[in-house]
Amino acid sequence: MLRPGNAENAMINVSAKLSSGNSVNSSSPFRVKDIPPAQGSFRGQYDAVKLPKAALANSPVGAGMQDFMFDLKLQVTGFKVKVPGEFAVEVKGSALDAAAKKALSKASRGDNIRIFDIKATVVGSTYELKKVTDVIIEITN
């Protein structure tokens, strides 16, 4: 596990003792980059999703990284949901709470529900992703 902090470069030093008894030392510089923005998801779908209202009320909001070279498991810790004509509702956790479901009950067919300001962490870490893209859900019934 390497924790480079705010550095843009890190020097990795490796020392090993071979079975022959000889020691080997090596150093290499590595460029450090932050984790790229994640994408908000709903029922495994990204960006724009079409769903019935009942499916929206009973499914969790997710986050993922479709083209990232490492398999990071992400956990949504909060988000906001905006139903047309209603105030945005802040939700803790990954599932709609009672206040969000109440706002959702006022949505009609064709309305676009916006899930935004999604907060997510890397599972097994306290690292909070800096950006997670929004999800727009069109109500189909």
N, CA, C and O atoms as CSV, one atom per row, in Angstrom:
chain,resi,resn,atom,element,x,y,z
A,1,MET,N,N,0.868,-1.171,0.000
A,1,MET,CA,C,0.000,0.000,0.000
A,1,MET,C,C,0.901,1.216,0.000
A,1,MET,O,O,1.785,1.343,0.847
A,2,LEU,N,N,0.680,2.101,-0.941
A,2,LEU,CA,C,1.469,3.315,-1.055
A,2,LEU,C,C,0.551,4.499,-0.831
A,2,LEU,O,O,-0.510,4.587,-1.448
A,3,ARG,N,N,0.942,5.403,0.037
A,3,ARG,CA,C,0.163,6.610,0.313
A,3,ARG,C,C,1.051,7.816,0.023
A,3,ARG,O,O,1.740,8.309,0.916
A,4,PRO,N,N,1.038,8.292,-1.221
A,4,PRO,CA,C,1.947,9.366,-1.604
A,4,PRO,C,C,1.542,10.754,-1.150
A,4,PRO,O,O,2.303,11.699,-1.354
A,5,GLY,N,N,0.372,10.919,-0.540
A,5,GLY,CA,C,-0.067,12.251,-0.113
A,5,GLY,C,C,-0.357,13.125,-1.314
A,5,GLY,O,O,-1.004,12.678,-2.261
A,6,ASN,N,N,0.108,14.360,-1.292
A,6,ASN,CA,C,-0.159,15.302,-2.373
A,6,ASN,C,C,0.949,15.332,-3.422
A,6,ASN,O,O,0.958,16.203,-4.291
A,7,ALA,N,N,1.867,14.398,-3.343
A,7,ALA,CA,C,3.004,14.394,-4.267
A,7,ALA,C,C,2.552,14.071,-5.694
A,7,ALA,O,O,1.579,13.347,-5.902
A,8,GLU,N,N,3.270,14.617,-6.664
A,8,GLU,CA,C,3.009,14.294,-8.060
A,8,GLU,C,C,3.900,13.159,-8.533
A,8,GLU,O,O,3.623,12.522,-9.550
A,9,ASN,N,N,4.969,12.911,-7.792
A,9,ASN,CA,C,5.890,11.816,-8.101
A,9,ASN,C,C,6.263,11.111,-6.810
A,9,ASN,O,O,6.318,11.727,-5.746
A,10,ALA,N,N,6.519,9.812,-6.915
A,10,ALA,CA,C,6.952,9.033,-5.753
A,10,ALA,C,C,8.119,8.155,-6.185
A,10,ALA,O,O,8.112,7.608,-7.288
A,11,MET,N,N,9.101,8.022,-5.336
A,11,MET,CA,C,10.236,7.150,-5.605
A,11,MET,C,C,9.979,5.832,-4.857
A,11,MET,O,O,9.802,5.821,-3.639
A,12,ILE,N,N,9.963,4.746,-5.598
A,12,ILE,CA,C,9.737,3.426,-5.021
A,12,ILE,C,C,11.086,2.727,-4.908
A,12,ILE,O,O,11.789,2.535,-5.900
A,13,ASN,N,N,11.430,2.353,-3.690
A,13,ASN,CA,C,12.680,1.635,-3.430
A,13,ASN,C,C,12.340,0.201,-3.035
A,13,ASN,O,O,11.514,-0.028,-2.150
A,14,VAL,N,N,12.976,-0.756,-3.691
A,14,VAL,CA,C,12.739,-2.165,-3.410
A,14,VAL,C,C,14.061,-2.831,-3.082
A,14,VAL,O,O,15.053,-2.662,-3.791
A,15,SER,N,N,14.059,-3.598,-1.988
A,15,SER,CA,C,15.229,-4.386,-1.594
A,15,SER,C,C,14.781,-5.821,-1.421
A,15,SER,O,O,13.710,-6.084,-0.876
A,16,ALA,N,N,15.610,-6.757,-1.889
A,16,ALA,CA,C,15.269,-8.176,-1.759
A,16,ALA,C,C,16.538,-8.985,-1.544
A,16,ALA,O,O,17.622,-8.617,-1.995
A,17,LYS,N,N,16.371,-10.083,-0.849
A,17,LYS,CA,C,17.478,-11.024,-0.665
A,17,LYS,C,C,17.112,-12.270,-1.449
A,17,LYS,O,O,16.095,-12.909,-1.182
A,18,LEU,N,N,17.945,-12.607,-2.414
A,18,LEU,CA,C,17.694,-13.748,-3.286
A,18,LEU,C,C,18.035,-15.054,-2.567
A,18,LEU,O,O,18.732,-15.052,-1.552
A,19,SER,N,N,17.536,-16.162,-3.105
A,19,SER,CA,C,17.812,-17.473,-2.508
A,19,SER,C,C,19.302,-17.792,-2.520
A,19,SER,O,O,19.764,-18.614,-1.728
A,20,SER,N,N,20.058,-17.153,-3.409
A,20,SER,CA,C,21.509,-17.354,-3.472
A,20,SER,C,C,22.226,-16.607,-2.342
A,20,SER,O,O,23.426,-16.786,-2.135
A,21,GLY,N,N,21.488,-15.778,-1.624
A,21,GLY,CA,C,22.089,-14.990,-0.553
A,21,GLY,C,C,22.463,-13.581,-0.985
A,21,GLY,O,O,22.767,-12.739,-0.140
A,22,ASN,N,N,22.447,-13.313,-2.282
A,22,ASN,CA,C,22.767,-11.975,-2.786
A,22,ASN,C,C,21.608,-11.016,-2.541
A,22,ASN,O,O,20.444,-11.415,-2.564
A,23,SER,N,N,21.934,-9.762,-2.308
A,23,SER,CA,C,20.914,-8.717,-2.132
A,23,SER,C,C,20.762,-7.938,-3.429
A,23,SER,O,O,21.729,-7.719,-4.158
A,24,VAL,N,N,19.536,-7.525,-3.700
A,24,VAL,CA,C,19.230,-6.734,-4.888
A,24,VAL,C,C,18.478,-5.490,-4.428
A,24,VAL,O,O,17.545,-5.576,-3.630
A,25,ASN,N,N,18.893,-4.337,-4.936
A,25,ASN,CA,C,18.236,-3.068,-4.632
A,25,ASN,C,C,17.868,-2.383,-5.940
A,25,ASN,O,O,18.628,-2.420,-6.908
A,26,SER,N,N,16.710,-1.767,-5.959
A,26,SER,CA,C,16.280,-1.063,-7.159
A,26,SER,C,C,15.408,0.123,-6.757
A,26,SER,O,O,14.666,0.052,-5.777
A,27,SER,N,N,15.500,1.208,-7.513
A,27,SER,CA,C,14.662,2.389,-7.304
A,27,SER,C,C,14.048,2.795,-8.624
A,27,SER,O,O,14.685,2.711,-9.675
A,28,SER,N,N,12.804,3.237,-8.560
A,28,SER,CA,C,12.121,3.690,-9.760
A,28,SER,C,C,11.174,4.831,-9.409
A,28,SER,O,O,10.473,4.767,-8.399
A,29,PRO,N,N,11.147,5.882,-10.243
A,29,PRO,CA,C,10.172,6.950,-10.001
A,29,PRO,C,C,8.814,6.554,-10.600
A,29,PRO,O,O,8.752,5.912,-11.648
A,30,PHE,N,N,7.739,6.942,-9.923
A,30,PHE,CA,C,6.389,6.719,-10.415
A,30,PHE,C,C,5.635,8.032,-10.375
A,30,PHE,O,O,5.728,8.792,-9.412
A,31,ARG,N,N,4.893,8.285,-11.433
A,31,ARG,CA,C,4.034,9.466,-11.464
A,31,ARG,C,C,2.740,9.131,-10.726
A,31,ARG,O,O,2.155,8.069,-10.939
A,32,VAL,N,N,2.301,10.031,-9.868
A,32,VAL,CA,C,1.107,9.813,-9.069
A,32,VAL,C,C,-0.046,10.612,-9.673
A,32,VAL,O,O,0.080,11.814,-9.905
A,33,LYS,N,N,-1.169,9.938,-9.926
A,33,LYS,CA,C,-2.358,10.596,-10.456
A,33,LYS,C,C,-3.527,10.286,-9.544
A,33,LYS,O,O,-3.586,9.216,-8.940
A,34,ASP,N,N,-4.455,11.223,-9.445
A,34,ASP,CA,C,-5.645,11.012,-8.640
A,34,ASP,C,C,-6.602,10.068,-9.366
A,34,ASP,O,O,-6.486,9.854,-10.573
A,35,ILE,N,N,-7.531,9.518,-8.626
A,35,ILE,CA,C,-8.571,8.682,-9.210
A,35,ILE,C,C,-9.476,9.586,-10.045
A,35,ILE,O,O,-9.873,10.652,-9.574
A,36,PRO,N,N,-9.814,9.184,-11.281
A,36,PRO,CA,C,-10.658,10.033,-12.130
A,36,PRO,C,C,-12.098,10.083,-11.604
A,36,PRO,O,O,-12.473,9.297,-10.734
A,37,PRO,N,N,-12.897,11.005,-12.134
A,37,PRO,CA,C,-14.296,11.089,-11.703
A,37,PRO,C,C,-15.033,9.772,-11.950
A,37,PRO,O,O,-14.808,9.099,-12.956
A,38,ALA,N,N,-15.905,9.422,-11.026
A,38,ALA,CA,C,-16.753,8.238,-11.184
A,38,ALA,C,C,-18.060,8.656,-11.840
A,38,ALA,O,O,-18.361,9.844,-11.959
A,39,GLN,N,N,-18.827,7.666,-12.261
A,39,GLN,CA,C,-20.124,7.939,-12.874
A,39,GLN,C,C,-21.219,7.441,-11.937
A,39,GLN,O,O,-21.159,6.323,-11.425
A,40,GLY,N,N,-22.209,8.286,-11.725
A,40,GLY,CA,C,-23.368,7.858,-10.960
A,40,GLY,C,C,-24.141,6.832,-11.763
A,40,GLY,O,O,-24.175,6.893,-12.992
A,41,SER,N,N,-24.765,5.885,-11.067
A,41,SER,CA,C,-25.526,4.852,-11.769
A,41,SER,C,C,-26.806,4.534,-11.014
A,41,SER,O,O,-26.948,4.819,-9.825
A,42,PHE,N,N,-27.717,3.944,-11.739
A,42,PHE,CA,C,-28.963,3.494,-11.145
A,42,PHE,C,C,-29.318,2.182,-11.797
A,42,PHE,O,O,-29.479,2.113,-13.015
A,43,ARG,N,N,-29.443,1.140,-10.998
A,43,ARG,CA,C,-29.700,-0.222,-11.480
A,43,ARG,C,C,-28.672,-0.633,-12.534
A,43,ARG,O,O,-29.003,-1.293,-13.519
A,44,GLY,N,N,-27.414,-0.229,-12.306
A,44,GLY,CA,C,-26.324,-0.602,-13.199
A,44,GLY,C,C,-26.262,0.187,-14.494
A,44,GLY,O,O,-25.437,-0.115,-15.356
A,45,GLN,N,N,-27.112,1.188,-14.650
A,45,GLN,CA,C,-27.130,2.002,-15.855
A,45,GLN,C,C,-26.599,3.391,-15.533
A,45,GLN,O,O,-26.833,3.920,-14.446
A,46,TYR,N,N,-25.883,3.977,-16.486
A,46,TYR,CA,C,-25.243,5.272,-16.292
A,46,TYR,C,C,-25.926,6.359,-17.113
A,46,TYR,O,O,-26.651,6.079,-18.068
A,47,ASP,N,N,-25.677,7.608,-16.717
A,47,ASP,CA,C,-26.106,8.813,-17.438
A,47,ASP,C,C,-27.620,8.984,-17.436
A,47,ASP,O,O,-28.180,9.461,-16.449
A,48,ALA,N,N,-28.294,8.605,-18.522
A,48,ALA,CA,C,-29.743,8.770,-18.645
A,48,ALA,C,C,-30.401,7.388,-18.604
A,48,ALA,O,O,-30.009,6.479,-19.336
A,49,VAL,N,N,-31.399,7.249,-17.744
A,49,VAL,CA,C,-32.052,5.960,-17.511
A,49,VAL,C,C,-33.558,6.170,-17.612
A,49,VAL,O,O,-34.073,7.197,-17.171
A,50,LYS,N,N,-34.264,5.203,-18.191
A,50,LYS,CA,C,-35.726,5.247,-18.238
A,50,LYS,C,C,-36.245,4.112,-17.356
A,50,LYS,O,O,-35.906,2.945,-17.552
A,51,LEU,N,N,-37.087,4.487,-16.368
A,51,LEU,CA,C,-37.600,3.504,-15.423
A,51,LEU,C,C,-39.014,3.853,-14.977
A,51,LEU,O,O,-39.414,5.016,-15.018
A,52,PRO,N,N,-39.776,2.835,-14.546
A,52,PRO,CA,C,-41.034,3.132,-13.887
A,52,PRO,C,C,-40.780,3.726,-12.498
A,52,PRO,O,O,-39.744,3.457,-11.891
A,53,LYS,N,N,-41.704,4.517,-12.003
A,53,LYS,CA,C,-41.546,5.192,-10.721
A,53,LYS,C,C,-41.296,4.196,-9.589
A,53,LYS,O,O,-40.478,4.470,-8.711
A,54,ALA,N,N,-41.973,3.058,-9.584
A,54,ALA,CA,C,-41.811,2.064,-8.514
A,54,ALA,C,C,-40.383,1.527,-8.463
A,54,ALA,O,O,-39.859,1.276,-7.378
A,55,ALA,N,N,-39.748,1.349,-9.618
A,55,ALA,CA,C,-38.369,0.850,-9.643
A,55,ALA,C,C,-37.413,1.870,-9.048
A,55,ALA,O,O,-36.425,1.506,-8.411
A,56,LEU,N,N,-37.702,3.132,-9.252
A,56,LEU,CA,C,-36.862,4.199,-8.711
A,56,LEU,C,C,-36.940,4.233,-7.189
A,56,LEU,O,O,-35.931,4.441,-6.515
A,57,ALA,N,N,-38.126,4.030,-6.657
A,57,ALA,CA,C,-38.326,4.109,-5.206
A,57,ALA,C,C,-37.638,2.973,-4.453
A,57,ALA,O,O,-37.342,3.115,-3.267
A,58,ASN,N,N,-37.382,1.863,-5.112
A,58,ASN,CA,C,-36.883,0.681,-4.400
A,58,ASN,C,C,-35.475,0.249,-4.783
A,58,ASN,O,O,-35.059,-0.848,-4.410
A,59,SER,N,N,-34.734,1.061,-5.506
A,59,SER,CA,C,-33.387,0.680,-5.931
A,59,SER,C,C,-32.355,1.674,-5.410
A,59,SER,O,O,-32.640,2.867,-5.302
A,60,PRO,N,N,-31.157,1.188,-5.088
A,60,PRO,CA,C,-30.120,2.100,-4.584
A,60,PRO,C,C,-29.409,2.856,-5.703
A,60,PRO,O,O,-29.360,2.405,-6.847
A,61,VAL,N,N,-28.866,4.004,-5.349
A,61,VAL,CA,C,-28.004,4.776,-6.241
A,61,VAL,C,C,-26.607,4.166,-6.136
A,61,VAL,O,O,-26.159,3.815,-5.044
A,62,GLY,N,N,-25.931,4.044,-7.256
A,62,GLY,CA,C,-24.586,3.471,-7.263
A,62,GLY,C,C,-23.597,4.411,-7.913
A,62,GLY,O,O,-23.958,5.487,-8.390
A,63,ALA,N,N,-22.355,3.993,-7.927
A,63,ALA,CA,C,-21.285,4.732,-8.598
A,63,ALA,C,C,-20.303,3.705,-9.138
A,63,ALA,O,O,-20.071,2.665,-8.523
A,64,GLY,N,N,-19.736,4.008,-10.286
A,64,GLY,CA,C,-18.780,3.089,-10.892
A,64,GLY,C,C,-17.814,3.819,-11.785
A,64,GLY,O,O,-17.942,5.016,-12.042
A,65,MET,N,N,-16.843,3.064,-12.251
A,65,MET,CA,C,-15.816,3.610,-13.140
A,65,MET,C,C,-15.702,2.646,-14.315
A,65,MET,O,O,-14.993,1.642,-14.240
A,66,GLN,N,N,-16.405,2.958,-15.396
A,66,GLN,CA,C,-16.516,2.041,-16.524
A,66,GLN,C,C,-15.197,1.718,-17.211
A,66,GLN,O,O,-14.966,0.558,-17.556
A,67,ASP,N,N,-14.344,2.673,-17.419
A,67,ASP,CA,C,-13.118,2.443,-18.183
A,67,ASP,C,C,-11.864,2.620,-17.340
A,67,ASP,O,O,-10.820,3.012,-17.861
A,68,PHE,N,N,-11.951,2.338,-16.052
A,68,PHE,CA,C,-10.793,2.491,-15.165
A,68,PHE,C,C,-10.031,1.179,-15.145
A,68,PHE,O,O,-10.635,0.106,-15.152
A,69,MET,N,N,-8.707,1.257,-15.119
A,69,MET,CA,C,-7.892,0.045,-15.227
A,69,MET,C,C,-7.881,-0.813,-13.961
A,69,MET,O,O,-7.440,-1.961,-14.007
A,70,PHE,N,N,-8.350,-0.287,-12.848
A,70,PHE,CA,C,-8.383,-1.052,-11.606
A,70,PHE,C,C,-9.834,-1.294,-11.198
A,70,PHE,O,O,-10.702,-0.456,-11.443
A,71,ASP,N,N,-10.088,-2.427,-10.584
A,71,ASP,CA,C,-11.434,-2.732,-10.108
A,71,ASP,C,C,-11.619,-2.149,-8.715
A,71,ASP,O,O,-11.276,-2.779,-7.714
A,72,LEU,N,N,-12.157,-0.953,-8.662
A,72,LEU,CA,C,-12.438,-0.310,-7.376
A,72,LEU,C,C,-13.907,-0.499,-7.054
A,72,LEU,O,O,-14.773,-0.241,-7.891
A,73,LYS,N,N,-14.184,-0.945,-5.853
A,73,LYS,CA,C,-15.567,-1.036,-5.405
A,73,LYS,C,C,-15.899,0.281,-4.719
A,73,LYS,O,O,-15.188,0.723,-3.816
A,74,LEU,N,N,-16.980,0.898,-5.157
A,74,LEU,CA,C,-17.380,2.199,-4.633
A,74,LEU,C,C,-18.660,2.067,-3.834
A,74,LEU,O,O,-19.533,1.270,-4.177
A,75,GLN,N,N,-18.773,2.844,-2.773
A,75,GLN,CA,C,-19.955,2.862,-1.931
A,75,GLN,C,C,-20.511,4.279,-1.884
A,75,GLN,O,O,-19.812,5.212,-1.489
A,76,VAL,N,N,-21.763,4.439,-2.284
A,76,VAL,CA,C,-22.422,5.740,-2.215
A,76,VAL,C,C,-22.792,6.011,-0.760
A,76,VAL,O,O,-23.397,5.171,-0.092
A,77,THR,N,N,-22.419,7.195,-0.280
A,77,THR,CA,C,-22.694,7.562,1.111
A,77,THR,C,C,-23.755,8.660,1.226
A,77,THR,O,O,-24.221,8.961,2.325
A,78,GLY,N,N,-24.131,9.252,0.104
A,78,GLY,CA,C,-25.157,10.281,0.113
A,78,GLY,C,C,-25.344,10.878,-1.265
A,78,GLY,O,O,-24.494,10.713,-2.140
A,79,PHE,N,N,-26.449,11.568,-1.460
A,79,PHE,CA,C,-26.753,12.212,-2.743
A,79,PHE,C,C,-27.946,13.142,-2.541
A,79,PHE,O,O,-28.551,13.179,-1.470
A,80,LYS,N,N,-28.265,13.885,-3.585
A,80,LYS,CA,C,-29.456,14.728,-3.594
A,80,LYS,C,C,-30.336,14.274,-4.751
A,80,LYS,O,O,-29.846,13.837,-5.792
A,81,VAL,N,N,-31.630,14.387,-4.550
A,81,VAL,CA,C,-32.582,14.020,-5.602
A,81,VAL,C,C,-33.500,15.209,-5.846
A,81,VAL,O,O,-33.990,15.836,-4.906
A,82,LYS,N,N,-33.728,15.514,-7.132
A,82,LYS,CA,C,-34.559,16.662,-7.523
A,82,LYS,C,C,-35.682,16.178,-8.424
A,82,LYS,O,O,-35.453,15.644,-9.509
A,83,VAL,N,N,-36.900,16.379,-7.945
A,83,VAL,CA,C,-38.108,16.074,-8.703
A,83,VAL,C,C,-38.649,17.406,-9.220
A,83,VAL,O,O,-38.699,18.367,-8.452
A,84,PRO,N,N,-39.059,17.505,-10.497
A,84,PRO,CA,C,-39.585,18.771,-11.014
A,84,PRO,C,C,-40.708,19.323,-10.121
A,84,PRO,O,O,-41.619,18.593,-9.731
A,85,GLY,N,N,-40.624,20.616,-9.807
A,85,GLY,CA,C,-41.629,21.278,-9.001
A,85,GLY,C,C,-41.456,21.100,-7.499
A,85,GLY,O,O,-42.251,21.626,-6.720
A,86,GLU,N,N,-40.435,20.370,-7.086
A,86,GLU,CA,C,-40.179,20.109,-5.663
A,86,GLU,C,C,-38.780,20.603,-5.310
A,86,GLU,O,O,-37.927,20.759,-6.184
A,87,PHE,N,N,-38.555,20.847,-4.022
A,87,PHE,CA,C,-37.214,21.178,-3.564
A,87,PHE,C,C,-36.337,19.933,-3.624
A,87,PHE,O,O,-36.827,18.811,-3.501
A,88,ALA,N,N,-35.044,20.139,-3.813
A,88,ALA,CA,C,-34.111,19.013,-3.791
A,88,ALA,C,C,-34.081,18.421,-2.387
A,88,ALA,O,O,-34.151,19.147,-1.395
A,89,VAL,N,N,-33.977,17.106,-2.313
A,89,VAL,CA,C,-33.949,16.398,-1.037
A,89,VAL,C,C,-32.575,15.765,-0.879
A,89,VAL,O,O,-32.097,15.069,-1.775
A,90,GLU,N,N,-31.941,16.010,0.265
A,90,GLU,CA,C,-30.639,15.407,0.551
A,90,GLU,C,C,-30.858,14.068,1.242
A,90,GLU,O,O,-31.648,13.962,2.181
A,91,VAL,N,N,-30.151,13.051,0.768
A,91,VAL,CA,C,-30.301,11.691,1.281
A,91,VAL,C,C,-28.958,11.206,1.809
A,91,VAL,O,O,-27.930,11.393,1.159
A,92,LYS,N,N,-28.962,10.589,2.977
A,92,LYS,CA,C,-27.772,9.935,3.532
A,92,LYS,C,C,-27.860,8.462,3.155
A,92,LYS,O,O,-28.930,7.859,3.251
A,93,GLY,N,N,-26.749,7.882,2.730
A,93,GLY,CA,C,-26.761,6.482,2.310
A,93,GLY,C,C,-26.979,6.372,0.816
A,93,GLY,O,O,-26.821,7.353,0.089
A,94,SER,N,N,-27.344,5.179,0.348
A,94,SER,CA,C,-27.468,4.949,-1.088
A,94,SER,C,C,-28.901,4.741,-1.563
A,94,SER,O,O,-29.136,4.634,-2.766
A,95,ALA,N,N,-29.856,4.684,-0.652
A,95,ALA,CA,C,-31.247,4.442,-1.043
A,95,ALA,C,C,-32.117,5.647,-0.688
A,95,ALA,O,O,-31.822,6.394,0.244
A,96,LEU,N,N,-33.192,5.815,-1.452
A,96,LEU,CA,C,-34.120,6.906,-1.190
A,96,LEU,C,C,-34.731,6.741,0.198
A,96,LEU,O,O,-35.155,5.647,0.570
A,97,ASP,N,N,-34.775,7.826,0.957
A,97,ASP,CA,C,-35.402,7.800,2.278
A,97,ASP,C,C,-36.860,8.254,2.142
A,97,ASP,O,O,-37.338,8.498,1.035
A,98,ALA,N,N,-37.553,8.364,3.265
A,98,ALA,CA,C,-38.970,8.728,3.245
A,98,ALA,C,C,-39.215,10.086,2.591
A,98,ALA,O,O,-40.167,10.234,1.825
A,99,ALA,N,N,-38.374,11.078,2.880
A,99,ALA,CA,C,-38.556,12.415,2.292
A,99,ALA,C,C,-38.374,12.379,0.774
A,99,ALA,O,O,-39.123,13.028,0.044
A,100,ALA,N,N,-37.396,11.633,0.305
A,100,ALA,CA,C,-37.152,11.526,-1.137
A,100,ALA,C,C,-38.299,10.773,-1.815
A,100,ALA,O,O,-38.719,11.146,-2.910
A,101,LYS,N,N,-38.804,9.727,-1.179
A,101,LYS,CA,C,-39.931,8.977,-1.743
A,101,LYS,C,C,-41.188,9.841,-1.794
A,101,LYS,O,O,-41.987,9.722,-2.724
A,102,LYS,N,N,-41.365,10.703,-0.805
A,102,LYS,CA,C,-42.519,11.607,-0.800
A,102,LYS,C,C,-42.433,12.568,-1.987
A,102,LYS,O,O,-43.426,12.797,-2.677
A,103,ALA,N,N,-41.234,13.133,-2.224
A,103,ALA,CA,C,-41.046,14.021,-3.377
A,103,ALA,C,C,-41.264,13.244,-4.673
A,103,ALA,O,O,-41.880,13.759,-5.607
A,104,LEU,N,N,-40.767,12.018,-4.738
A,104,LEU,CA,C,-40.903,11.182,-5.931
A,104,LEU,C,C,-42.371,10.863,-6.224
A,104,LEU,O,O,-42.758,10.718,-7.384
A,105,SER,N,N,-43.179,10.754,-5.180
A,105,SER,CA,C,-44.599,10.424,-5.384
A,105,SER,C,C,-45.309,11.498,-6.210
A,105,SER,O,O,-46.361,11.229,-6.790
A,106,LYS,N,N,-44.757,12.697,-6.273
A,106,LYS,CA,C,-45.361,13.796,-7.029
A,106,LYS,C,C,-44.880,13.842,-8.479
A,106,LYS,O,O,-45.313,14.699,-9.250
A,107,ALA,N,N,-43.988,12.925,-8.849
A,107,ALA,CA,C,-43.477,12.880,-10.229
A,107,ALA,C,C,-44.508,12.224,-11.142
A,107,ALA,O,O,-45.279,11.360,-10.724
A,108,SER,N,N,-44.500,12.655,-12.390
A,108,SER,CA,C,-45.425,12.124,-13.396
A,108,SER,C,C,-44.644,11.501,-14.546
A,108,SER,O,O,-43.435,11.693,-14.678
A,109,ARG,N,N,-45.354,10.764,-15.359
A,109,ARG,CA,C,-44.755,10.162,-16.548
A,109,ARG,C,C,-44.057,11.231,-17.383
A,109,ARG,O,O,-44.617,12.300,-17.627
A,110,GLY,N,N,-42.838,10.940,-17.818
A,110,GLY,CA,C,-42.066,11.875,-18.629
A,110,GLY,C,C,-41.191,12.824,-17.835
A,110,GLY,O,O,-40.322,13.480,-18.408
A,111,ASP,N,N,-41.403,12.914,-16.509
A,111,ASP,CA,C,-40.561,13.776,-15.672
A,111,ASP,C,C,-39.144,13.225,-15.600
A,111,ASP,O,O,-38.931,12.012,-15.584
A,112,ASN,N,N,-38.187,14.135,-15.557
A,112,ASN,CA,C,-36.785,13.749,-15.376
A,112,ASN,C,C,-36.394,13.988,-13.922
A,112,ASN,O,O,-36.406,15.120,-13.438
A,113,ILE,N,N,-36.054,12.917,-13.248
A,113,ILE,CA,C,-35.609,12.974,-11.856
A,113,ILE,C,C,-34.089,13.038,-11.900
A,113,ILE,O,O,-33.440,12.216,-12.547
A,114,ARG,N,N,-33.532,14.016,-11.211
A,114,ARG,CA,C,-32.077,14.211,-11.233
A,114,ARG,C,C,-31.479,13.745,-9.912
A,114,ARG,O,O,-31.856,14.225,-8.843
A,115,ILE,N,N,-30.542,12.804,-9.997
A,115,ILE,CA,C,-29.752,12.365,-8.849
A,115,ILE,C,C,-28.401,13.058,-9.007
A,115,ILE,O,O,-27.696,12.828,-9.990
A,116,PHE,N,N,-28.036,13.914,-8.036
A,116,PHE,CA,C,-26.826,14.714,-8.196
A,116,PHE,C,C,-26.102,14.862,-6.864
A,116,PHE,O,O,-26.569,14.394,-5.826
A,117,ASP,N,N,-24.960,15.520,-6.920
A,117,ASP,CA,C,-24.124,15.719,-5.735
A,117,ASP,C,C,-23.905,14.387,-5.010
A,117,ASP,O,O,-23.992,14.298,-3.785
A,118,ILE,N,N,-23.618,13.356,-5.815
A,118,ILE,CA,C,-23.419,12.007,-5.282
A,118,ILE,C,C,-22.068,11.952,-4.572
A,118,ILE,O,O,-21.043,12.340,-5.133
A,119,LYS,N,N,-22.081,11.472,-3.348
A,119,LYS,CA,C,-20.860,11.294,-2.554
A,119,LYS,C,C,-20.564,9.800,-2.500
A,119,LYS,O,O,-21.451,8.998,-2.208
A,120,ALA,N,N,-19.315,9.426,-2.783
A,120,ALA,CA,C,-18.954,8.014,-2.763
A,120,ALA,C,C,-17.536,7.845,-2.238
A,120,ALA,O,O,-16.683,8.715,-2.411
A,121,THR,N,N,-17.304,6.713,-1.597
A,121,THR,CA,C,-15.976,6.363,-1.096
A,121,THR,C,C,-15.536,5.051,-1.729
A,121,THR,O,O,-16.352,4.282,-2.238
A,122,VAL,N,N,-14.238,4.813,-1.687
A,122,VAL,CA,C,-13.691,3.534,-2.119
A,122,VAL,C,C,-13.855,2.569,-0.954
A,122,VAL,O,O,-13.406,2.856,0.155
A,123,VAL,N,N,-14.497,1.422,-1.196
A,123,VAL,CA,C,-14.729,0.434,-0.145
A,123,VAL,C,C,-13.391,0.011,0.461
A,123,VAL,O,O,-12.439,-0.286,-0.262
A,124,GLY,N,N,-13.329,-0.014,1.787
A,124,GLY,CA,C,-12.105,-0.386,2.486
A,124,GLY,C,C,-11.165,0.785,2.707
A,124,GLY,O,O,-10.032,0.602,3.153
A,125,SER,N,N,-11.637,1.997,2.395
A,125,SER,CA,C,-10.806,3.190,2.498
A,125,SER,C,C,-11.672,4.346,2.981
A,125,SER,O,O,-12.899,4.275,2.922
A,126,THR,N,N,-11.051,5.380,3.443
A,126,THR,CA,C,-11.785,6.596,3.794
A,126,THR,C,C,-11.731,7.613,2.651
A,126,THR,O,O,-12.258,8.717,2.784
A,127,TYR,N,N,-11.101,7.254,1.535
A,127,TYR,CA,C,-10.958,8.159,0.400
A,127,TYR,C,C,-12.332,8.458,-0.203
A,127,TYR,O,O,-13.039,7.545,-0.627
A,128,GLU,N,N,-12.704,9.737,-0.240
A,128,GLU,CA,C,-13.953,10.160,-0.869
A,128,GLU,C,C,-13.641,10.686,-2.260
A,128,GLU,O,O,-12.787,11.556,-2.430
A,129,LEU,N,N,-14.344,10.148,-3.258
A,129,LEU,CA,C,-14.136,10.593,-4.631
A,129,LEU,C,C,-14.481,12.064,-4.754
A,129,LEU,O,O,-15.454,12.532,-4.163
A,130,LYS,N,N,-13.691,12.785,-5.514
A,130,LYS,CA,C,-13.894,14.221,-5.658
A,130,LYS,C,C,-15.096,14.557,-6.520
A,130,LYS,O,O,-15.719,15.601,-6.327
A,131,LYS,N,N,-15.432,13.701,-7.459
A,131,LYS,CA,C,-16.533,13.992,-8.379
A,131,LYS,C,C,-17.210,12.694,-8.791
A,131,LYS,O,O,-16.545,11.716,-9.133
A,132,VAL,N,N,-18.535,12.696,-8.755
A,132,VAL,CA,C,-19.340,11.602,-9.295
A,132,VAL,C,C,-20.397,12.263,-10.172
A,132,VAL,O,O,-21.110,13.158,-9.718
A,133,THR,N,N,-20.500,11.826,-11.429
A,133,THR,CA,C,-21.436,12.458,-12.357
A,133,THR,C,C,-22.893,12.175,-11.965
A,133,THR,O,O,-23.188,11.201,-11.271
A,134,ASP,N,N,-23.781,13.039,-12.420
A,134,ASP,CA,C,-25.211,12.922,-12.131
A,134,ASP,C,C,-25.845,11.780,-12.913
A,134,ASP,O,O,-25.282,11.278,-13.885
A,135,VAL,N,N,-27.022,11.387,-12.467
A,135,VAL,CA,C,-27.859,10.431,-13.197
A,135,VAL,C,C,-29.219,11.093,-13.407
A,135,VAL,O,O,-29.786,11.666,-12.476
A,136,ILE,N,N,-29.736,11.014,-14.619
A,136,ILE,CA,C,-31.072,11.526,-14.941
A,136,ILE,C,C,-31.962,10.319,-15.204
A,136,ILE,O,O,-31.645,9.466,-16.033
A,137,ILE,N,N,-33.084,10.261,-14.484
A,137,ILE,CA,C,-34.005,9.150,-14.635
A,137,ILE,C,C,-35.325,9.674,-15.168
A,137,ILE,O,O,-35.974,10.510,-14.540
A,138,GLU,N,N,-35.715,9.175,-16.334
A,138,GLU,CA,C,-37.001,9.558,-16.913
A,138,GLU,C,C,-38.063,8.571,-16.435
A,138,GLU,O,O,-37.906,7.359,-16.585
A,139,ILE,N,N,-39.136,9.090,-15.863
A,139,ILE,CA,C,-40.227,8.256,-15.375
A,139,ILE,C,C,-41.054,7.782,-16.568
A,139,ILE,O,O,-41.508,8.590,-17.379
A,140,THR,N,N,-41.246,6.457,-16.669
A,140,THR,CA,C,-41.952,5.891,-17.832
A,140,THR,C,C,-43.427,5.601,-17.573
A,140,THR,O,O,-44.167,5.308,-18.512
A,141,ASN,N,N,-43.872,5.677,-16.305
A,141,ASN,CA,C,-45.304,5.424,-16.059
A,141,ASN,C,C,-45.861,6.356,-15.000
A,141,ASN,O,O,-47.045,6.280,-14.672
